[in-house]
């Protein structure tokens, strides 16, 4: 009887669902373990084989921990708001809600067919009003604590899509979805003051068990810098501008200034003779994204405003240029250029024939910018000083002369928290005709999306909600004051900032979650997901969690104690899987042909979890052959247990069994799943060589296999005579005494060259080991006719004979 995966997998998936096998007891007395997946966006394409890799890893840990006696929380839900569903609705005239629900049903079916041990009673959906009621409540709390505000900022505006796009959604000046032109334009937007948490977001990284590379990415994104803010006056103009620099000591070498195209000074200071050239430049660069503008490899572009700044330290005039490599969103939107000691400034100065003045000795500025350290030159009161001393002295001078001050800045900008879309969480704010704003009262939450027959851009720069006048226009019943609801919706990031909290108490109608339940389950023990979320999602989630900690909703400073990024599964040609390349592998096809257990086993065995590995049909076939070997070892042609499994004790497999339990347990704990599976394969090979397999070892092995291949393991477990699910069984233990070696292999050398090897008792004495080496037949042949001068004995390792 072969392993009939279709029938067996369906049988056990139905059993788990009917019996709620993986239901979590929120207030159990057991030790807790919270295993979290990055929940998916339910796209129209369904799962691809990359999704199950991370999900299988968390599932293995969840299943093992249950068997080790933990109360495990292992939930799943849907990050379901977002632009793709809205665009689909606009293109087809269908409802984004219906489209989203269809996609969720597909994803849920696929995930269930993979046999993951989720507690489906905790399922959440970010588009469910019962869920986004609390997303809106958190926004309200941010607003009430002055962490949500409106500001006019330059945004990526896509006229065709009718919405603002994040930098990551813009590629080469076009929208990632649809390839439509994107321009930069100022718009009034909701912002969240994440910068207020910059220092805490940095400092608390030190307490987390995260990959160092990922923590460094967050540090770089936050970008804390110490330096000085320097004020420059403008020749013939009462205005001033400031720049932030980490190298105020090089101020004597500043020969020109550059302001961002969006800087408010541009229009004010541009001379009549330069007005046309400046406007042409502004028109030319408005479609460029921030990433394109700051690309170090691109040619430097810019235009002279006709105005001059005054260098505060020496009174020299510095031409003021406009260039797109300076961003209004970073620093002050203006820089002082020191081309002798900055590569980008050096290239710009050479392109436009601007002065280059050396102020730090040590390089050759005729050939390139010198960015190293050295004594200061051409710098008056700083001459002869090193970097640190010169920085301190310059800051003191700036502060004494009212031209600047010591400053700490951050690369991190406040979070642009608005989208001109229908398919998102409504922002619970009302704008009144007297210019005031108020938040929707708690008792009126959730503020639900209105039903619309058709989604189309408003044409005014607002979201499609602006078209729904019955929903937008309101009147205060007490004062008669007229108002308009906020028509922007929240970005997709909003729902994913706190979803892991709602899993803990998903049906609570009175509060976000029971405080006692949150205290029981936080922080999350393991969070597994793709590295593409290394910065934004994780940074935003940490920010919201810290805010909720500050207002007493949660009791931990951080949400995710341990984080692990799985690698990417590539196509068979080592290329990223994509529909355009035709190399996407559908898990439905693999489940049908090879089985869910095979797919799970293969994805864990194909390489280290954090490595990117190419898909291989041969590797998949090999994983299925291993499961078939396991099945045949246990199950005979008639469907009953084979005669090889006996109730009597046998010592034949003692050592390999206990080695396997130890290694698999340790490897799974450290997420080295490929090596743990390899050890299980070694054990099965030894079982085939053995005469008999004690039932206790046969059961122990199936327990080890069950987190990886749960359906096959459940079926074998039942055939071994058990009526309860294997997930209720106890994880096997190993006996350290069974791992002790009775004998050890010792290398025999003559003059340092290996001539033989012998097996000897572990506790053999040095004298007896020397005698055994000299008595060895091979050694006697090599020593024939030679005189032994010395015998070096290293117990348990080698014997080296010096002879000539």
N, C-alpha and C positions, 0 to 999 in steps of 0.2 A: 504494500500500500504506500503510494508516494504522498508527499506533502501537498495536499490540495489547498493551495493558499486562498483561492477565492471563497470557498465555503467556510474555511476555518476562520479567516479574518472577519468575515461578515458575522459569523456566529459570536465571536468574542466582543466585537464592537457593539452588537445588540445587547449582549449580557452586561457590559459595563454601563451602557446607557440605562437599561431597565433597572439595574440594581444601584445606580448612582455610586458606583464603586469608588470614584475619586472625589466624592463630596468632602469638603473641608469643614471641620468643626471649628468655628471662629474662636470659641473660648475653651478649647481642649486643655487638659493639664499637661499634655505632652510638650516636649521642646519643639519650637516652631522652625520651619524652613520655608522661605518665600522665594520661589523660582519664577522669574519674570522674563517673558519674551517681549521684544519690541513689536507691538501689535501692528498688523498690516493695514495698508490702504487697500480696500477691496476694489481693485481695478477690473475692467471688463475682460481682461485676458485670463483671469484666474491665477492660481499658483503656478510657479515654475519650480524646477528642481532645486533652485537656490534657497527658496523659503524653508524647506524641511531641515536644512542643515542645522541652523541655530535652534529650531524648534525641537529637533531630536536630541540635541545636546542637553537642553533644559529638561526634557522629558526623562532622559536617562538619570539625571541627578534627582529629579522629583520621585521617580519610581524607586531608586535605591534608598533615598532618605525615608520614604514611607516604610520600607522593609527594615530599616534601621531603627524604627520606633518614633520617628518624627511626625508631627502633624504638619502636613505639607499644603501650602497654597500654591496652586499652579493654574492661573486663569488665562482666558483669551477674550479678546474683544476687537473692535473695529474703529480705526481712525478714518471716519467716513465722510467728513466734510472735505471740500477742496475743489480746485479749478477743473480737473478732468470731467467730473460728473456734471458740472455746470456747462462746460463747453459742449458735452454730449447733448445736453438738454436743448441748448441753443441751436445746435446743428440739426437735431432730429425733431424738435418740438415735443419731446417726451418729458416726463417729470424726472428731475434728478433724484427724488426720493425713491421712485419706483426702480430706476436704474441702479441706485445704490443698494437697495434691498435685494435685487436679483443677484448682484455681484456678491453680496454677503452670503446669500444662500449657496452660491457656487463655492466660495472659499470655505464655508463651514462644512459642506459635504466633503470637499477634498481633505480638509484637516481631519475630520472624523475617520475618513478612510485610511489615514496614515497611523491611526491608533494612538494619538497623543492623549495623555491622561489628564485632560483639563476638567475642571469643575465647571460644567456648562451652566450651572445655576448662578454663576457670577459673571456671565457674559455681559459686556457693556457695548454701547454704540454711541459714538460722540454726537450723532445726529438725533438721538432720542431726546425729546424735550425734558424727560425726567433726569437725563444726564446733563444736558447743557444748561439746565436751570442752575446747577452749581458752578459751571464755568462762568456764567453771568454773575453769580454771587461773588466769586473770587474777584472778578473784574471790579465789581462795586466796592469791595473792600480795598482794592488797590486805589481806586478813585478817591474813596473817603480818606485814605492815608497819603494823599498827594503824590502817589506813584503812577497815576494815569492822568495824562494831560493832553491838550491839543496844541499843535505847533505847525507852522508852515515850513515844510521841508522839501528838498529836491527829491523826487521819486522817479522810478522807472515806470513811465506811463505807456501802456499799449492801447492805442486808439481802437484797433480792431477787436481786441478782447474786452475793451472797456474797463480795464482794471489796472491797479498798481501791481508790479511784479517785484519779487525779491531779486537781489543781485544774482542768486543762484539759478533763477528762472530765465535769465537773459544770456544768450550766447551770440557773440559777434553782432551785437546790436539788434538781435531779433528774439522774439519770445521762443522759449524752449518748446512750448506747445503751439504748433501751427506755423511757426517761422514768420510771425508778423513783425513789422518795424516797431521798435521801442524808442521813445524819446525821454529826455530828462526834463521835468517841469516841476515848478513849485506847487504844492498842494497842501491844504490844511488837513492834517492827519492826527489820529490818536497815537500817542507815544506812551511806552511804559519805561519808568525810570530805573532800568536795570543797573545803570551806572552807580546808583546809590549803594549797590551791593558788591561793587567791583572788588574791594579789598577782601571781603569775606569769601567771595567766590574763589579768589586766589589762595588765601591762607588755608581754607578747609580742604583744598586738594591734597594737602600733605597727609590728611587722616584717612584717605581712601585707598582701597586695594584695587587700583586701576592700572592699566598698562602705562608705563612711563611716557611712551610716545604720545598717548592720548592726553595725558595731563599736560604735557608740554604744548600740545596744540591749543588747549584751553588757555594756558598762560599766555601764549603768543597772541591769541584772539583778544584777551583782556588787555594785554600790552601795557603794563605799568612802566612808566618812564619817569626818572628824576632829572630835573634840569632847571631851566629858567624861562620865564615869559618876558620877552623884550618888547618894549614899545618904540615904534618908529613914527616920527612925524613926517608929513608930506610937504614938499616944497610948494609954497604958494597956496596952501590949503590948510584950513584949520583942523581937518580930520587927522586921525592917527589909526594905526593898525598894530596888532600884536602878533608875534610869532612865538611858538614854543620851540626850544632847542635843548637837546641834551649836551650840546657842546658850546655853551656861551663863551668859553675861553677862545673860540675862533672868531669872535665878532670883528676883530680887526681885519680878518680876511674876507668878510662879507662884501661882495662887489655888486650884487644886484638882488632884487626881491622878486618873488613870484606869488601871485594870488590865484586862487581857484576861479574858474569861469563863473561860478555861482556867487562869488563874493560880492556883497552889496556895494563895496567900494568901486567896483569896475566901472559902473555907469557914471559915478560921481567924479572920478579922477581922469577918465579917458579924455584926451585933448581932441579938439575938432579935427585936426589933421589925421588922427589915428582912429576916429570913430568908425569909419567904414570898414577898415581892416579888422578892428576888434569885433564888430558885429558879424562879419563874414566868418571869423574864426569860431565865434560862439555858435553860429548856425551849423558849422561843419562838425563840431564835436558833440552836439546834443544827443546823438544816437548811440554814443559809446557808453558801455557799462563801466562801473568803477574798476572791475578786474582788468578790462582792456586798457583803461587809462593808466593804470599803475604797472603795466607789463614792462619789466626792465629791458626786455629785448627789443621793444618797438622803437622806431625813430622818434626823437624828441621834436615836438611841435609847440609853437607858442607865438605870441604877438605882443609887441611893445605898446603900452598904454599911452606913452608920451609923457607920463608923470615920473617924478623922482621922489624917493624916500631919503631921509637924512639918517645916516648911521650915527646913533647916539654917542658912540665911544670916540669917534674922530671927526664928526661933522661932515664927512664926505657924502656926495650925492650918489645915490644908487638907483639905476633905472628900474621901474616897476613893470614887470611882464605879467601876462596872463598865460597859463599853460595848463593843459588838462591832466598832467601827472600830479598836480596838487588837488586834493579833494576837500570840499567844504565840510564833509562829514568827519574829517580827521584833523585833530589839533584845532588850530584857529582858522584854517582855510588859507593860510599864508605862510611862506617860509622865507628865511634869509638864506641866500645861496652863498656857499663858501666853496667855489669850484676847485680850488687847489687841494681840498681834502675831502671831497665827496664825489664818487664816481658819476652819479646821475647829474649833479650840478656841473661837473667837468665836461661831460658830453654836451650838455645844453649850452654851456659857455662857448665851446668850440664850434658848435653848430651856428651860433648867432654872433660870434666875434666879440664876446664879452670879456672883461678883464679877469685875470686869474692871478691871485696874490698869495704867495706862500707865507704862512704864519706858524707852521710846525715843521721843524727841520728833520731831514732824514730821507727824503725821497728826491725824485727828479720830476718836477711838475711839467717839464717840457714834453715828457713822454706820457705821463699818466698822473691821476690824482694820488696823493699819498695819504692813506687812511690809517697809518700806524702812529705810534707814540713818538715823542721826541721833545726837545727843548723848544720853547716858543721863541719866534723871531718876528721882527717887524710888528711887534705888538706892544710897544712902549712899556707900560708898567708890568707887563707879563713876561717880558723877555728873560730867557734863561730858566723859566719855571717849567716843571713837568705838568702833566695833564690835570691831576686831581687838585694840586695846589693852585693852578691857574684858574680852574673852574670856581673854586671857593673865592678866590680874590676877585674875579670878574663879577660874581653874584653880589659880593659885598659892595663893589663899586656901583653896580646898577641900582641896588637898593638905596645907597647913600645919595645917588644923583636923581632919584625918582624916575629912572628909565627902565625899571624892570624889577622882578622879584623871583625868589626861589619858588619852584612849582613842581607838583607831581601831576602827571596827566596819564590818561588811559587811551588806548586805541579803541576800546569798547565804546560804542555809541548807544544811546537809548534805543529801545526796540520799537520799530515802526509797527504799530499794532492795528492796522486797518486795511481792508481790502474792499474794492468797489465791486462786490459780488453779491449775488443772491444766496448761493449755497454755502452759508456759514452761520455762525452764531450771531444773532442780532446783538448789537451793543446796547445795553439797557440804560440809555441816556435820552432825555428829552431837552431840546433846545427851545426856549420860550421867546416870545416876540419882544420881551424887554431886554434880551441879551443874556439872560441867566441860563444856567443848565441845572437840571436835577436828575438824580438817578431814579429809575423805576423802583417803587417800594418792594421790599422782600415778598410781601404777600401777593404781589402781582407777577412774580417770577414763577415759571419761565415766561419770558417774553418770546412767544413762538413766531416762527416764520409764517407769513400769510400764504395761503394757497393762491397760486397764480396759474392762469391758463397757459401763459407763454413767458419765457424768460428772454428779455432782450435788453441791451444796454440802454441806459436812460438818456444818453446823448448830452448830458450835462456834466459828465465827469463823476456823477454819483453812481451808486450801485443800482441794479434793476429794482430794488425796493422803492426807489423814488417814484417809480411808475404807479405804485399802489397807494393812491391818495387816501383811501379810507383807512389804511393802516398807518400811514405816515402822519396825517394831521390829527391832532388831539386838542382837547379843551380841558383846562383845569376846572373840575366841577365846583370847586369852592370859590375861585376868583374870577372865572370866566376867561382867564388868560389863554391865548392861543399858542400852540406849540407844534413842533415837528419832531418826530422820532429821529434818532440818529440812523442814517441810511447805510453807513459803512457797516460791514460785518467783520468779525474777527478772522485772523489768519488761521490756517489749518493747524499751526503750532499750538493754538490755545487748548484744544481738547487733549492733546498729548502731553501737556505740562503736568497733569495731575491724575491721569487715568488709573495709575497704579494704586492710588488711595481709594478710589471708588470700588475697585475689586474687593477691597476688604469688607465693605458694607454696601453692596450695590443697590439695595432696595429701600434704603433709608429715605423717607419723605420729609423728615424734620430737619436734617442736617447733612452736610457733606458726607460724614461717616461718624459712627460712634467713637468718641475719643478713647474709650477703653479698648476698643478693637484696634484702633490705629496704634495705640501704645503696645498692644500685644504683638503686632506683626511688623512694625518698622524698626530699623531700616530693612530694605530688601536685601536678602542674602546673596543673590546672584542675578545679574541682569545681562542677558546675552543678546547681541544684535550686531548689525553691520557698522563698519567704521565710517560710513557716510554720514552718520549722525553724531560723529565724535565731538562736534562743537555745538551747533545751534540747538538741536533738541535737548541735549544734555545740559547745556548752559541755561536754557530757558526753564527747564524742569527744576534745576537746582535753585534758580532765582525764585520761582513760585513757592518751592518748598520752604526756602528760608523765610519768605514773607509769611507763609502760613505758620511757621514756627514762631515768628515774632508776635503774631496775633493769637497764639495759643491753640491753634487747630491741631498741629502735630507736635510731638515731643522730641523729635530728632532734628538735628541741624541739616543733615544730608539724607536724601532718599535712597541712594544706591551704594551700599557698602562695597560690593565687589562687582566689577564690570569686566566683561570679556567680549572682544570683537572676533566673530568668526570670519574666516576668509571667504573668498568668492569662488563659486563653482563656474569654471570657464567651459566653453564649447570644446569639442574634441580637438580642434586645431589651436588650442590655447588662446582663443579669442573670447571676448566677453559675449555672453549669449544675447542675441537680439533677434527680433522678428525679421529685420532687414537682411541679416546674414543667413537666416533660415536654419539656425543652429540651436534653437530653443527646444529643450526637452520637457515634455508635458508629464508631470508625475502620474496623471491618470493612466497614460499608456504603460508606464513602468509598473504601476500597481496591478494592472490587468495581466501583463506578460510575466512579471517576476514576483510580484507580491510586495505589500507594504513593508514587511519585515526585511526583505532583501534590500529595498531602497534605503531604509534606515541604517541597516548594517553597512551597506556600501558607502554611504555618505560619511559615516564615522570612521571607516577603515581606509578611505582613499588617501589620507594624509593627516598631518596635524590639524587640529580644528581651526587654528588661526592662519593657516596657509591657503593661498589660492591655488587650486588644483584643477586640471582639465578632466572633464567627464570622459569615461572610458566604458564602452559597451563590454569589452573583455573583462574589465574589473567588476562590472555588474554581474556578469555571468559567473565569475569566480565566487562572488558573495552568495549567489544562489546555490552553487554547488556545495559550499560549506554548510548551509542550512539543510540541504538535502542529506548530507553526511550525518549531521546531528540527528535528523529525523530517523534515518535508517538504523542508527545505533540504538535508538530507543524503541522504535515501532516496527513490528514485523509485518509481513505481507497480509496477515489476517487482521491487522489493526490493533492487536494487543501488544504488550511489552515483549521485547525480545528476551530470550533465555540468558543473554549476557548479563542482565541486571539481576543481582542476587541479594537476598536479605542477609546472608552470612557476611562476616567481616573478612576482609582480605587486605594485606599490607602492601600489595603490589603497586598500588597507585598512591600510597601515602604521601610521598614527597612531592610529586607533581601536582596532586590535588591541592595541598596546602600552599604550595608556591603559587598556584593559580588564584586561589582565593585572596591571598595577600596582594599579589600584583594587580589583579583586576580591581580590587577595592581601592588600592592606592592610586592607580591610574585614573579611575573614574572620578575620584575625589579631586584630582588635579586636572581633570578634563583632557587626559591623554588617552582618548578613547581608542585610537588606532593601535596603540601598543597593548592596551588591555584586551582588545579583540584578538590580536596576534597571539597572546598568551592562551586565550581560550582555544584557538586553533591548534596550538601545541598540545593542549590537554586532550582534545578529541583524537589527535593522532596517536597519543599514548594509549587512549582507551581502545582504539582499534587493535593495537598490538597486544593488549592485556587479555588474559584468559577470561576474567570476570570483572564486573564493576559493582562494588558494594552500593546498595540502594542509597545509602546516606550520601555517597559521593555523586551519584547520578542526580539526586535531588538538589544537592548543593550547586552543581554546575548549571542546572536549569534556572535556578534562582539568579546566578550571575548573568546568564544570557538574557533573562526576562526584560531588563530595562531597554535592551537594544532590539530584541525580537520578541515583543510581548505576546503576539498571537500564537506563534508556534510554541512558545514556552507555556502559555496557559493550557494549550491542548495536551502537551506532554504531561504537565502537572496533574491534569485531570486523569490521564491514563495511569499515572503513578498512584492513584487512589485517593486524591484529595477533592473534596467537594467545594471548598472555598477558593476564591481567586488567589493566584500566586502572589498578587500584590499585598495580600494580608499575611503572607509568610514572613518568617524572620530571615534577615540577610545572613548568609553563612559566615562563620568565624573560622579562623585558622589556628592551628596549634604550632607555636614557635618551635617546640621540641622536635616536630616532624621535619623541620627545615634544616636541622643540623646535619652536616656532612659527616659520614663515618670515615670516608677516605678522601684523600686529596691527591691531585696529580702534581708530581715534582719533576722539574726539568733537570736533565743531567747534561753538564757541559764539560768539554776538555779545552782548556785555554780560551774560555769564553764562547766557544762554538757549541751549539746544541747538537748532541750526538744520540740522545735517547730520552724517553720519558717513562716514569713508573708510577703506579698507584700504590700509596702507602697509607697506613692508619693516620688519622689526624693527630693523634697524641704521640706519635713515634718520637723516641729520643734522638738527639743529634748523633750519638754514637751508632745507634741502630740504622739511622738514615744514611750515614756514611758507609756502613757495611753493605746496606742494600744497594747503594750506588756502585760500589766496587764489585759486587757480586753479579750485577746486571750483565747478561750475555753480550749485549751490543757493546757495552763499555769495555769489557775485557778484550774484545777484538780490536777496538780503537787504541787500547793501552798496550797491546802486545809489543814487546821490545823497548818500551819506554820506561823511564825512571820517574816515579811519582815524587814531586818535590813538596807539594802542599795540597790539602783538601779544604775547600771553603764550603761550609754548610750554612744555608739560610733555611731554617725550619719552615716546612709548609710550602716552600717556593722552589729552591734549586740547590744543586750540589755542583760546584765548579772545581775540576781537578787540574792542577798545574803540573805538567809533566813534559819531559823532553827525552 
